[in-house]
């Protein structure tokens, strides 16, 4: 799975780099990264339930969550970092099916073309990841399939955070 995760990371990074959505050097944001495990544990039951019929949503929503957590980190981290279940906090605003819209409208404050572009970019990333996952030929319902799904979610979360950090003008540059 480590190799699969690295392949996903490189593919998503190159794709997003080509669209000028991330920088060459991906950001490091330990606060956002530390939330991954608790968010994933809370998200996985919903995500797996939706995966069969809506794989792109099941995967793509995690990218939106990564963006939302990065935005929360930048604005009111003193408040948001204390919320025990950030995933449920976001999901329960409008429900799972509308979580993408909630995040784009209420957290990221996007409208018009920015709203639509982000929807397309996220959808393309989710499709790429789903395609990569299917090419792993993992037997559904196995531990390997579960681990593959979690790897996909993790990379989407991190890339979502990286995209949002860049949108907020955080850039990783080499120090001399």
Buried (B, 14 or more C-beta within 10 A) or exposed (E): EEEBBEBBBEBBBEBBEEBEBBBEEBBEBEEBBEBBEBBBEBBBEBBBEBBEEBBBBBBBBBBBBBBBBBBBBBEEEEEBBEBEBBBBBBBEBBEBEEBBBBBBBEBBEBEEEEBEEBBEBBBBBBBBBBEBBEEBEBEEEEEBBBBBBBBBBBBBBBBBBBBBBBBBEBEBEEEE
